[in-house]
Amino acid sequence: MAATAHPLRHRLLDLIDVYGPASAARLAERTGMPLPVVEKHLGVLRDGGLVEPESGIDAPLRWRRVSAQYRTLTEELPGDPVSKAVVRAMQAVNRDRHDTLLQTWTVLRESFDEGWRASAFTTDSWLWLSPGELGELREQVCALFDTWARRQLPDDGADRRPVHVLARAVRTEP
């Protein structure tokens, strides 16, 4: 979890998820960060088991994603204070990342054509669920996201662009 407790590492994972395996140089170009900084963060992600290098005979070293594309909240915080702090920091970075993506949409929405503006959505609901039902909902939502993420894209000329989709469900009170 500590490997994802940094905004640049989240961004690198997002770029690899959206555009596929990439060299450190390409990731540095996309993020606007210096190559040594990107290489350092890729090393942390590698050590955390989230990315791994791939290379071909005539290809430069590229990084690919190892873990699943969706993430779930930890079931239980670790017992020691340092690990708890790391988990909470990672969760805060993740919340900030989601807020930044939504704020970016809000600022840029008028630059998108009507089709993108009309199809974007946010929704929320209050549900009465047992822990088992919440787990079942989690599995269904994650399976739906996975189906869309892994589908074969049709060759129909449609204007497809990266779309960030987010779902959360937590026990709380209004």
Buried (B, 14 or more C-beta within 10 A) or exposed (E): BBBBBBEBBBBBBBBBEEEEBBBBBBBBEBBEBEEEEBBEBBEBBBEBEBBEEEEEEEEEEBBEBEBEEBEEEEEEEEEEEEEEEBBEBBBEBBEEBBEEEEEEBEEEEEEBEEEBEEEEEEEEEEEEEEEEEBEEBBEEBBEEBEEEEEEEEEEEEEEEEEEEEEEEBEEEEE
